[in-house]
Amino acid sequence: MGMYRVGRREFLTGLAASVTVMHAAGMSRQDAPRPAAPRLKFSVIGVNHAHINSQTEAVLRGGGELVAVYAREPDLAAAFVKRYPQAKLASSEREILESNVQLVLSAAIPDERAPIGIRVMQHGKDYMSDKPGITSLEQLAEVRRVQAETRRIYSIMYSERLENRATVKAGELVKAGAIGRVVQTIGLGPHRISLSTRPDWFFDKARYGGILCDIAAHQADQFLFFTGSTRADVVAAQVGNVNHPQYPKFEDFGDMMVKGNGGSGYVRVDWFTPDGLASWGDGRLTVLGTDGFIEIRKNVDIGGRPGGDHLFLVDQKETSYIDCHDVPLPYGTQLVSDVLNRTETAMPQAHCFLAAELVLRAQKQAQSLASTA
């Protein structure tokens, strides 16, 4: 397997995981929400991460018509077309860039996502990337320049908020004043490493940007969203490879503290989820307010409740549990509408870039933890 080659096993593992999530929520693929009537055409460039499935599903739900896919890896392209047979196999990236689609999605290798997005915008199309959508401050500066010049949409799917029903519900509750004014968020993003399924680029910081750039992008997005911050700084950050010395370019732990004009935040991310957990990670979010707090178990409730999307609300009157598996996911519909109407309802462009900037700055200034292995 070469540097740019990703095995079919990792991609198909991701496909199986998405089906597992639906079953855990009591859904089958037949029970999943039906796609809306087509409102725009979209295509895909790069399918190196299985997140491309949730990206595609979101746009289909929102009224997108999938036209074509291009990937350098024939096996990954074939797996995608098997799942989405309506997608034509494009012979090149240029074929998609010069087509009449309005939106392009990508889950290419992380350091390739921003350059793809730049080319997409320069061809007059809007763009939605998997996270991390940008892997360096230099890339960020160029993406911002081209986006301002072309006025196209550059959206990053921060799926732990946008595709998690409990987090969507939490946003509704916070907006309604359920916990008063938000003071702080605590975001935890543990992951199972599953070494045997990982491609070469997974272990190369130059390709994925570092652990804060990669995983903590989710938590930075949630911090900005729930605190309502439009300006923010990194207070402190640290990263390290504490248990995988066989991969010297890899980071398996990171944390950061941030402050914004709407509140403060703490983030911890890692690759230490043990095999005994019935999920790839016990992702959690706590939103502290002046009159209460919300805690979310995104993927699993270790207390015993099945499935994911668990929300706990504590206010001045009681402690409540809310099962969120029926909460609608609005991002795909909003993004399609934004493409058609030139609006910013799915995600303000400034927010998208600030979330990326926060983790890139944290990654750059992070102190290094010594290996204990």
ABEGO torsion letter per residue (X at the ends): XBAABBBAAAAAAAAAAAAAAAAAAGBBAAABBBBBBBABBBBBBEAABAAAAAAAAAAAAAGBBBABBBBABAAAAAAAAAABAABBBBABAAAAAABABABBBBABBAAAAAAAAAAAAAAGBBBBBBOBABABAAAAAAAAAAAAAAGBBBBBBBAAAAABAAAAAAAAAAAAGAAEBBABBBBBBBBBAGAAABBAAAABAAAAGEAAAAAAAAAAAAAAAAAGBABBBBABBBBBBAABAABAABBABBBBBBBBAAEBBBBBBBAABBAABABABBBBBBBBBAAEBBBBBAABBAAGBBEBGBBBBBBAABBBBBBAAABBBAAAAAAAAAAAAGBBAABBAAAAAAAAAAAAAAAAABBBBBBAX
